Structures are given as C-alpha cells and as structure tokens.
Amino acid sequence: MKILCASDIHLGRIPALPAPPGGAFTHRTAWDFVVATALRERPALVLLAGDVIDSDNQFLETWQPLRDGVARLLEAGIAVTAVAGNHDSEVFPRLHQALGGEPAAHGGAAFRLLGCELDGARIASRWTEEPFTRDGETVWLAGWSFSAPRCASSPLADFRPVRAQRPLLGLLHGDVDVPGSIYGPLRSAELEAAPVDRWVLGHIHAPTGGDGARHFYCGSPVPLRATERGAHGCWLLEARDGAVLGPVLAPAPVRVDRVEVPLEAGEGTPATLAARIHGALLGHLRAVLGGNPRLEVLYAQVRLAGRCDAGAALAAIREDLEAWRRLEEVDVRVLAVEDATDPELPLEAWSVRKDACGRLARMVLALRRGEEDAEARELAGEILREERRSRSLPAYAGIRDVLRDPATGTGDWAREQVLAAALRILGEIRRLEGDHA
C-alpha cells in the first residue's frame, strides 16, 4: 500500500520567489503540486500533517481550491486523512462536514479528520485512532489536531495508543526539541520511544525525511521563500506485510540551493568570474537532475570563496548574473551573490602595524585561527543585540518568521559578519594605499 505524506502547504501564500519565465507562482502553487503528485503516484492514502492552508482568516480564497483538490483525490479513489495544525484549526472541521461522507460515495475513498472531537464547526483536541484498509493491507492511524492557533503543552502527554495492531502511523503537527514552544512542543526521544512505526510530522518547513529517524518532518512541498533551501516535495511510504518502508521523496519541480564557487588567485576578472560561476551552476544543476529529472526551476544563492579579490569583477557582471538563464532545459535564476573571497592581503606584515590597519589585521588572523579576540567578541555581541532588537520592532512583527534566515542570530553568524566587515575595510585600505603609492 502506497501512502503519500505532505504538510505545511500554506494554501493562500504565494511563494516569495521571482516569477519564473513559465508563469508566476500563485496562492495555490504548493497545493496544486501536492494534488498533481498524488494523482500521478496513485497512492491509496494521502496524509496531511497540518498547516494545509496559510490562515483560517483566508477562508474565502482557500476554501474552494482546498475542497476541489480533496474532491479530485477522492474521485480518483485516493483517501485523504488529515490533522489540523496551528494555521488551519477551523477550516478542516468544515471540510470534514462537506466531504467526510461514507467511503462508498467515492469508490471506497473518504476524507477523515483525526485528533479531535467535532462539535459542529468547532473541534476539541484529543487523540483518535482508526484503521485504513486497502487491497487486504491494513495500517492503523493515530492523530492529534490543534483546536486553536497555540498549544503550549505537549500533545504526547495524552498519547495512549489503545490498539496493539501494527503497523501504526502517527500524524501530528508540532515543534520538536524546542522547549517553551507554543506550537505543540515535542521531544524527539518521546517520539522515538512511542510504539509507532512512523511519525508523519508537520510545522517545520525544512524536510527531514532522509534522516533515518522514525519521525520525520514532511516540510513544505515547494520552497515558500529563499531560505528554504534543498530538496522539497511530497514523501512516499509503503505499508507491506505489517511493516512500513520509506519515506522516499517525490521531489518538487522548484528548488533553492546555495552554490559554492571556489576561486583562485588571478580569477577576479569579469570574464573569468562569469565563466567560473556558470560552470559551478551547470555542475550543480546536473547533480540535482540526477535525483530529480522533473526539475523545472532552480534558484541559486551563489557564494564566492577563495584567495581572490573578486569585488570589482562582481560589481561589473552582477546585473547579468541575476538574469534568468536556461541550462539543461531548466530555468535558472541567481538570487544573490555573496562575496566571501579573501583578498590577497599581507595580513602578517600588517599585523605589526600600530594603526587601525594593524588592529584589523590581528583581528582577522585571530578569527581565522579560532583564537579569542576581545574586540571581535564585543563587536559580535553588539551585532547579536541589534539583530535580536530588530525582531521585536512592530514593523517586523508580521514578516520576521516568513523572511528571516534561520542561520541569522547565532554566534557563528555574528563572527562571520565581523570577519567579512574587517576584510572589506582592509581591502579598501589596500586600494587607497595603492592609489597613493
């Protein structure tokens, strides 16, 4: 029995990425991909682990595509079972009322909402279990649903599976190993210890299906912003002879990746830099196509590295770099170029100087060696304080969770900012001293 798993579709949210040449993204791009993948893969069952819509407040614009998509799956004989996440605790009860009829109405397929008691259009969270049988194979499903946008207690505190039958799949939306979370805090040790063959989880947009653990996050089926790098898609499980195999990724046609471009001394001319970036993009794309021949769009965040002064060359070609290009029948767009090159600076010679240049040179050498530098530590601390302060500003309140890169706000990130700033200043000092030599 094949089972397709998805979560965090956020129907109603348009992916925050430049529109590809083939057509703009829409508020239903991710949901349409899930439905199309299910119709192509023909699973017996689709599991939805919450946050299928972006907000209960978007009911008018999300209800029809959600209902139509589920109805198409049911008409194709594909059953759908869901739990509500923190974003969709109101819409799923309505969908259950509209489509949760008897399986006979759809050739044996039905929509089921797990993890709650229904009282009209309202739900009360509680664990529920039920079997699903197709072609002589049975799996048991246990789920828990959000009844409100927040839940500060662990749903697992009340998990008492009453069935000894296996295999048992758990369907749950929550925050793993994030103490104090208000979105269903969970502990990975508890998930692994529970008598469940696979936990299908929602809430985190980065998929973890390849990690080998019995619990995995489906992740967003398509990247919804530039920080959601790597492979996304739907996940396939197979129930066979009382065991559960997988998950295996059914990849999305859209992907965001970081592409490293190593540079050597003397490769900082516009023509050479453009050729090196093109070659890195092509090599990366071919590797990705080996695992996803259906890829249609690749967004690249290019990072230049190596002992090379690439700043002037990058400025000369940046506009051309960030235009769409067609490689291997895939539309490729460079979203950004990070210049992390180390200009060929005489740091050791400069480090004995008594001026600001000498102080910066000593700081850079210490940071590269992993040594303690009091001034660098102070600067990194100030960067962290300002970054954290900005998160509390009202102007950022509605967008910080959507746009903020998870890598920011860490100690390593702050030290990288100090190092990059020091190198930029030293490079400018070298240029100015050369002009006046």
C-alpha positions as CSV (number, residue, x, y, z in Angstrom):
1,M,0.0,0.0,0.0
2,K,1.5,3.3,-1.1
3,I,0.9,6.4,1.2
4,L,1.7,10.0,0.2
5,C,2.5,12.4,3.0
6,A,2.5,16.3,2.9
7,S,2.3,19.2,5.3
8,D,2.8,23.0,5.6
9,I,1.3,23.6,2.1
10,H,0.1,27.0,3.3
11,L,-2.6,27.3,0.6
12,G,-3.2,31.1,0.3
13,R,0.5,32.0,0.4
14,I,2.4,32.9,-2.8
15,P,6.0,31.7,-2.7
16,A,8.2,34.7,-2.1
17,L,10.5,33.9,-5.1
18,P,10.9,35.7,-8.5
19,A,8.3,34.5,-11.0
20,P,9.9,32.0,-13.5
21,P,9.6,32.5,-17.2
22,G,7.0,29.8,-17.5
23,G,4.5,31.7,-15.3
24,A,4.0,33.4,-12.0
25,F,3.5,31.5,-8.8
26,T,0.0,31.7,-7.3
27,H,-1.5,31.2,-3.8
28,R,-2.3,27.6,-4.8
29,T,1.0,26.6,-6.4
30,A,2.1,24.3,-3.5
31,W,-1.4,22.7,-3.2
32,D,-1.7,22.1,-6.9
33,F,1.7,20.3,-6.8
34,V,0.5,18.0,-4.0
35,V,-2.7,17.1,-5.8
36,A,-0.9,16.5,-9.1
37,T,1.7,14.4,-7.4
38,A,-0.9,12.2,-5.7
39,L,-2.8,11.8,-9.0
40,R,0.5,10.7,-10.7
41,E,1.8,8.4,-7.9
42,R,-1.7,6.9,-7.3
43,P,-1.3,6.2,-3.5
44,A,-4.1,4.5,-1.6
45,L,-4.0,7.3,1.0
46,V,-2.8,10.9,1.4
47,L,-1.8,12.0,4.9
48,L,-1.9,15.8,5.6
49,A,0.0,16.8,8.7
50,G,-1.4,20.3,9.2
51,D,-1.0,23.9,8.0
52,V,-2.5,22.9,4.7
53,I,-3.9,26.5,4.5
54,D,-1.9,29.6,5.5
55,S,-4.6,31.1,7.7
56,D,-8.1,30.4,8.8
57,N,-8.7,34.1,8.0
58,Q,-8.2,33.4,4.3
59,F,-11.2,31.1,4.2
60,L,-12.9,32.7,1.2
61,E,-9.8,32.4,-1.1
62,T,-8.6,29.0,0.1
63,W,-11.8,27.0,0.7
64,Q,-12.7,26.3,-3.0
65,P,-9.3,25.1,-4.1
66,L,-8.9,23.0,-1.0
67,R,-12.3,21.4,-1.3
68,D,-11.8,20.9,-5.1
69,G,-8.4,19.3,-4.6
70,V,-9.6,16.9,-2.0
71,A,-12.6,16.0,-4.1
72,R,-10.4,15.2,-7.1
73,L,-8.4,12.8,-5.0
74,L,-11.5,11.1,-3.6
75,E,-13.0,10.8,-7.0
76,A,-9.7,9.1,-8.1
77,G,-10.1,6.6,-5.3
78,I,-7.4,8.2,-3.1
79,A,-8.4,8.5,0.5
80,V,-7.3,11.6,2.5
81,T,-6.7,11.8,6.2
82,A,-5.6,14.9,8.0
83,V,-4.8,16.6,11.3
84,A,-5.2,20.3,11.9
85,G,-2.2,22.4,12.5
86,N,-1.9,25.8,14.2
87,H,-2.9,27.6,10.9
88,D,-6.0,25.6,10.0
89,S,-7.9,24.5,13.1
90,E,-11.1,26.0,11.8
91,V,-11.1,25.0,8.1
92,F,-10.7,21.2,8.5
93,P,-13.9,20.7,10.5
94,R,-15.8,22.4,7.7
95,L,-14.0,20.2,5.1
96,H,-14.9,17.2,7.2
97,Q,-18.6,18.3,7.2
98,A,-18.5,18.8,3.5
99,L,-16.6,15.8,2.3
100,G,-16.4,13.4,5.2
101,G,-19.1,11.1,3.9
102,E,-19.2,7.4,3.6
103,P,-16.4,5.8,1.6
104,A,-18.9,4.3,-0.8
105,A,-19.7,7.7,-2.1
106,H,-16.2,7.9,-3.6
107,G,-15.4,4.4,-4.6
108,G,-14.0,3.4,-1.2
109,A,-12.2,6.7,-0.6
110,A,-13.1,9.1,2.2
111,F,-11.8,12.3,3.9
112,R,-11.1,11.8,7.6
113,L,-10.0,14.3,10.2
114,L,-8.1,12.8,13.1
115,G,-7.2,14.0,16.5
116,C,-10.3,15.8,17.7
117,E,-13.9,15.6,18.8
118,L,-16.2,17.6,16.5
119,D,-19.0,19.8,17.7
120,G,-20.4,21.4,14.6
121,A,-17.6,23.6,13.1
122,R,-15.6,23.5,16.3
123,I,-13.1,20.9,17.5
124,A,-11.6,19.8,20.8
125,S,-8.2,18.2,20.7
126,R,-7.8,14.6,21.6
127,W,-6.0,11.6,20.2
128,T,-8.0,9.4,17.9
129,E,-7.1,6.1,16.1
130,E,-8.7,4.3,13.2
131,P,-7.7,1.6,10.7
132,F,-7.3,2.1,7.0
133,T,-7.6,-0.9,4.7
134,R,-6.9,-1.2,1.0
135,D,-6.4,-4.4,-1.0
136,G,-6.0,-6.6,2.0
137,E,-3.4,-4.4,3.7
138,T,-4.3,-2.5,6.9
139,V,-2.5,0.3,8.7
140,W,-3.6,2.0,11.9
141,L,-3.6,5.8,12.0
142,A,-3.3,7.8,15.2
143,G,-3.5,11.6,15.2
144,W,-3.9,14.8,17.2
145,S,-5.3,18.1,15.9
146,F,-4.9,21.7,17.1
147,S,-8.1,23.2,18.3
148,A,-6.6,26.8,18.4
149,P,-3.6,28.6,16.9
150,R,-1.5,27.9,20.0
151,C,-0.8,24.9,22.2
152,A,1.9,25.3,24.9
153,S,1.7,21.7,26.2
154,S,3.0,18.5,24.6
155,P,0.3,16.6,22.7
156,L,2.3,13.4,23.6
157,A,1.4,13.8,27.3
158,D,-2.0,12.3,26.5
159,F,-0.9,9.8,23.9
160,R,-2.1,6.3,24.9
161,P,-2.4,4.1,21.9
162,V,-5.2,1.6,22.5
163,R,-4.5,-0.7,19.6
164,A,-1.8,-3.3,19.6
165,Q,-2.2,-3.8,15.9
166,R,0.7,-2.8,13.7
167,P,1.8,-1.0,11.7
168,L,0.8,2.2,13.4
169,L,1.4,5.6,11.8
170,G,1.3,8.8,13.9
171,L,0.1,12.0,12.3
172,L,1.0,15.1,14.3
173,H,1.8,18.8,14.0
174,G,4.3,20.3,16.5
175,D,7.7,21.7,17.4
176,V,10.3,19.0,18.1
177,D,13.0,19.8,20.7
178,V,12.1,23.4,21.1
179,P,11.5,23.9,24.8
180,G,8.9,26.5,25.6
181,S,7.3,26.4,22.1
182,I,3.7,27.5,21.9
183,Y,3.1,25.2,18.8
184,G,2.8,21.8,20.4
185,P,6.2,21.2,21.9
186,L,7.5,17.6,21.3
187,R,10.7,15.7,22.3
188,S,12.4,13.5,19.8
189,A,13.2,11.0,22.5
190,E,9.5,10.6,23.3
191,L,8.6,10.2,19.6
192,E,11.2,7.5,19.1
193,A,10.2,5.7,22.2
194,A,6.4,5.6,21.3
195,P,5.0,2.3,19.8
196,V,4.6,4.0,16.4
197,D,6.2,2.7,13.2
198,R,6.5,6.2,11.6
199,W,5.6,9.7,12.8
200,V,4.5,11.9,10.0
201,L,5.1,15.5,11.3
202,G,4.2,19.0,10.2
203,H,5.2,22.5,11.3
204,I,8.8,22.9,10.2
205,H,9.3,23.8,6.6
206,A,12.7,22.0,6.2
207,P,12.0,18.3,5.4
208,T,13.9,15.7,7.4
209,G,12.7,12.6,5.6
210,G,16.2,11.4,4.8
211,D,17.5,11.5,8.3
212,G,16.7,7.8,9.1
213,A,14.7,8.5,12.3
214,R,11.2,7.0,12.8
215,H,9.8,10.6,13.0
216,F,10.2,13.0,10.1
217,Y,9.0,16.4,9.0
218,C,7.4,16.5,5.6
219,G,8.5,20.1,5.1
220,S,6.8,22.5,2.7
221,P,6.2,20.6,-0.6
222,V,7.7,23.6,-2.5
223,P,10.0,26.2,-1.2
224,L,8.0,29.2,0.0
225,R,10.9,31.6,0.4
226,A,14.5,31.9,-0.5
227,T,15.7,30.5,2.9
228,E,14.0,27.1,2.3
229,R,16.9,25.5,0.5
230,G,17.4,22.0,-0.7
231,A,15.0,19.3,-2.0
232,H,11.3,19.7,-1.2
233,G,8.3,17.6,-2.2
234,C,5.9,15.0,-1.0
235,W,7.0,11.9,0.8
236,L,6.0,8.3,0.0
237,L,5.6,5.5,2.5
238,E,4.8,1.8,1.7
239,A,3.0,-0.5,4.0
240,R,3.8,-4.1,3.2
241,D,3.3,-7.3,5.2
242,G,2.9,-5.4,8.5
243,A,5.9,-3.1,8.0
244,V,6.4,0.4,6.9
245,L,9.1,1.3,4.3
246,G,10.4,4.8,3.5
247,P,9.9,7.7,3.3
248,V,11.1,8.3,-0.2
249,L,10.9,11.8,-1.7
250,A,8.7,12.7,-4.7
251,P,10.6,15.9,-5.4
252,A,9.1,19.3,-6.4
253,P,9.9,20.9,-9.7
254,V,11.2,24.0,-7.9
255,R,14.4,24.2,-5.8
256,V,16.5,26.8,-4.0
257,D,20.2,25.9,-3.4
258,R,23.4,27.5,-2.2
259,V,26.1,27.1,-4.9
260,E,29.8,27.4,-3.8
261,V,32.2,28.9,-6.4
262,P,35.8,28.3,-5.4
263,L,38.2,30.9,-6.9
264,E,42.0,31.0,-7.2
265,A,44.3,34.0,-7.3
266,G,44.1,35.8,-10.6
267,E,40.5,34.7,-11.3
268,G,39.0,38.1,-10.3
269,T,38.4,39.4,-13.8
270,P,34.8,39.8,-15.1
271,A,35.1,37.3,-17.9
272,T,36.8,34.6,-15.7
273,L,34.4,35.2,-12.8
274,A,31.4,34.8,-15.1
275,A,32.8,31.6,-16.5
276,R,33.5,30.1,-13.1
277,I,30.0,30.9,-11.8
278,H,28.4,29.5,-15.0
279,G,30.4,26.3,-14.6
280,A,29.5,25.9,-11.0
281,L,25.8,26.4,-11.7
282,L,25.9,23.9,-14.5
283,G,27.8,21.3,-12.4
284,H,25.4,21.7,-9.5
285,L,22.3,21.5,-11.8
286,R,23.5,18.3,-13.4
287,A,24.0,16.7,-10.0
288,V,20.5,17.8,-8.9
289,L,18.9,16.5,-12.1
290,G,20.3,13.0,-11.3
291,G,17.9,12.8,-8.4
292,N,15.1,15.0,-9.8
293,P,14.7,14.8,-13.6
294,R,11.4,16.7,-13.3
295,L,13.1,19.9,-12.0
296,E,11.9,22.9,-13.9
297,V,13.2,25.9,-11.9
298,L,16.4,26.3,-9.8
299,Y,17.1,29.4,-7.7
300,A,20.8,29.7,-6.8
301,Q,22.4,31.7,-3.9
302,V,26.0,31.9,-5.1
303,R,28.8,32.1,-2.6
304,L,32.3,33.1,-3.9
305,A,35.2,31.8,-1.8
306,G,38.9,31.6,-2.1
307,R,42.0,33.8,-2.1
308,C,40.9,36.2,-4.8
309,D,39.8,39.8,-4.9
310,A,36.5,39.5,-6.8
311,G,34.8,42.6,-5.6
312,A,35.3,44.8,-8.7
313,A,34.6,42.0,-11.2
314,L,31.4,41.0,-9.4
315,A,30.2,44.6,-9.5
316,A,30.8,44.7,-13.3
317,I,28.8,41.5,-14.0
318,R,26.2,41.4,-11.2
319,E,23.3,42.6,-13.3
320,D,23.9,40.0,-16.0
321,L,24.4,37.3,-13.3
322,E,20.9,37.9,-11.8
323,A,19.1,37.5,-15.1
324,W,17.2,34.2,-16.0
325,R,19.2,31.6,-18.0
326,R,18.3,28.3,-19.5
327,L,20.6,25.4,-18.6
328,E,19.8,21.7,-19.3
329,E,16.2,22.5,-20.0
330,V,15.8,24.2,-16.6
331,D,15.2,27.8,-15.8
332,V,18.0,29.1,-13.5
333,R,18.0,32.3,-11.6
334,V,20.8,33.6,-9.4
335,L,19.0,35.2,-6.4
336,A,22.1,36.7,-4.8
337,V,25.9,36.5,-4.8
338,E,27.8,36.6,-1.6
339,D,31.4,37.6,-1.9
340,A,33.2,35.6,0.8
341,T,36.5,35.8,-1.0
342,D,39.6,36.7,0.9
343,P,41.6,39.4,-0.9
344,E,45.3,38.6,-1.1
345,L,46.2,40.8,1.8
346,P,49.6,41.0,3.6
347,L,47.9,40.3,6.9
348,E,51.1,39.0,8.7
349,A,53.0,42.1,7.6
350,W,50.2,44.5,8.5
351,S,49.6,42.8,11.9
352,V,52.8,44.5,13.3
353,R,51.5,48.0,12.5
354,K,50.3,50.2,15.4
355,D,47.4,51.8,13.5
356,A,43.8,50.7,12.8
357,C,45.0,48.6,9.8
358,G,47.3,46.6,12.1
359,R,44.5,46.1,14.7
360,L,42.1,44.8,12.0
361,A,44.8,42.5,10.6
362,R,45.4,41.0,14.0
363,M,41.6,40.6,14.5
364,V,41.2,38.7,11.1
365,L,44.2,36.4,11.9
366,A,42.7,35.6,15.3
367,L,39.3,34.9,13.9
368,R,40.7,32.6,11.2
369,R,42.7,30.7,13.7
370,G,39.7,30.3,16.0
371,E,41.5,32.3,18.7
372,E,39.9,34.7,21.2
373,D,39.9,38.4,20.3
374,A,38.2,40.7,22.9
375,E,37.3,43.4,20.4
376,A,35.9,40.9,17.9
377,R,33.8,39.3,20.7
378,E,32.5,42.7,21.7
379,L,31.5,43.6,18.1
380,A,29.8,40.2,17.5
381,G,27.9,40.7,20.7
382,E,26.7,44.1,19.6
383,I,25.6,42.7,16.2
384,L,23.6,40.0,18.0
385,R,21.9,42.5,20.3
386,E,20.9,44.7,17.4
387,E,19.7,41.7,15.4
388,R,17.5,40.5,18.3
389,R,16.3,44.0,19.0
390,S,15.1,44.3,15.4
391,R,13.0,41.2,15.8
392,S,10.9,42.9,18.5
393,L,10.2,46.0,16.4
394,P,6.5,46.3,15.4
395,A,7.4,46.9,11.7
396,Y,8.9,43.4,11.5
397,A,6.4,41.6,13.6
398,G,4.3,40.3,10.7
399,I,7.2,39.2,8.5
400,R,10.1,38.0,10.6
401,D,9.0,34.4,10.7
402,V,8.5,34.3,7.0
403,L,11.6,36.0,5.8
404,R,14.2,35.6,8.4
405,D,17.0,33.1,7.6
406,P,17.3,30.6,10.4
407,A,21.1,30.9,10.2
408,T,21.0,34.5,11.5
409,G,21.1,35.4,15.1
410,T,23.7,32.8,16.1
411,G,27.2,33.3,17.5
412,D,28.9,31.9,14.4
413,W,26.8,34.1,12.1
414,A,27.8,37.2,14.1
415,R,31.5,36.3,14.0
416,E,31.2,35.8,10.2
417,Q,29.8,39.3,9.9
418,V,32.7,40.8,11.9
419,L,35.2,38.9,9.8
420,A,33.6,40.0,6.5
421,A,33.4,43.6,7.6
422,A,37.1,43.6,8.6
423,L,38.2,42.1,5.3
424,R,36.2,44.7,3.3
425,I,37.8,47.5,5.3
426,L,41.3,46.1,4.8
427,G,40.7,45.6,1.1
428,E,39.7,49.3,0.8
429,I,42.8,50.3,2.8
430,R,45.0,48.4,0.4
431,R,43.3,50.0,-2.6
432,L,43.7,53.5,-1.1
433,E,47.3,52.9,-0.2
434,G,48.0,51.6,-3.6
435,D,46.4,54.7,-5.2
436,H,48.7,56.9,-3.2
437,A,51.8,54.8,-3.5
